[in-house]
Amino acid sequence: MGKMADRVQEVINRKVAGTYALLQNWAGQLEGYAKENAPWTDRTGHARQGLHGGVDVDDTKFVLYLSHGVEYGIWLEIAHGGNYAIIKPTFDAHISRIRNTIHEYWSD
């Protein structure tokens, strides 16, 4: 029974590592989309360049994120009725496909 448990744990570990890689790929796609589609006009380019996606991991979960790298980024998200927002629109445009790829990956 010990060998079987070891094999099961090995499969789970591979799936977890693969999930991290899958989400890292999505983080890059989200970042690229946000930089390409940010609706504001660049003055310095700092806000656009500062957009970054990534994945945080703790013992129980992965957190896929996209955030601003400039302190005034929050104002781009909420000012002018959200006309300059890019974080939520980026996730809205991708969330279904992200969920589907994770579901498909774990269904194998």
N, C-alpha and C positions, 0 to 999 in steps of 0.2 A: 504494500500500500504506500510505502514511503516514496518509491520511485514514481508512482502515478501522481502523487501529490506534488513531487518535484517537477514533473512534466507540465502539470496544470499551472503551477506557479510560473514556470518558464514561459508558457504561452501568454499568461496574463502580463508578465513583465514586458514581453515583446509588444503586446497590444498597447500597453501604456506608453512605451517609448515611441511607438508608431503614432499614437494619438498626439504626442508632443510635437513630433515632426509635421504631422498634418496641420496642426494649429499654427505652427511656426510659418508654414507655407501660406495659410490664410492670413496671418498677420502681415506678411509681405504684400499680399494682394490687396488687403484693406488699405495699407499705407500708400501703395501706388495709386489706388483708385482715389483716395482722399486728396493726394497731392495733385492729381490730374484734374479733379473735379471741384476743388475748393472754389466757391463762388466769389471770393473777394478779389479785388485788384491788388496785385503786389506793389508795395512801395519799396521794401527792402528785400523781400523774399524770405525773411526769417520765419514768418508764421508758416508758410508752405513747407519750407525745409524742415521745420521743427516737428511736423506731424510724424508720429512714429507708432508703429504697431509692435506688439510682442505677446509673449505668453508667460504668465507667472504660474508657478506650481507650488502647492503645499501638499500635505499628506493626503488630503481627500479630494482635491479638485484642481482643475486647470482654469485659469482666467485668461481669456483672449481679450486683448485691449487695443484701443486706438486712442491716442491722446495728443494734446498739443504740447509742444516743447517751449512755448513762450508763455509768460505769465498773463498776457492779455488774451490768450486763446479762449478763455471762458466768455469774454465779451463778444468774440466773433460768433460764438454759439448762441448767445441769448439776445444780442442787440438787434435792433431793426426787425423785430418780430421773427427772428430766426432766419432771416434772409441770407445770412452769411454762414449758417450752420453747415458743418460737413461731417461731424462725428456720427450723429444719429442717422442722417441720410445714407451714409456709407454702410452702416450696419443694416438699416432697413433694406438696402439694395442686395445684401448678401446673406442675411440670416437664414433664409430657407435653404439655400445651397450649402451653407456651413453645417446646418443640422443634418441635412441629407447625407453629406459626405461622412460625417461622424457615425451616423446610424448605419450606413452601408459598410463602413470599415469594421464596426463591431459586430455586424451580422455575418461576416465571413466565417 
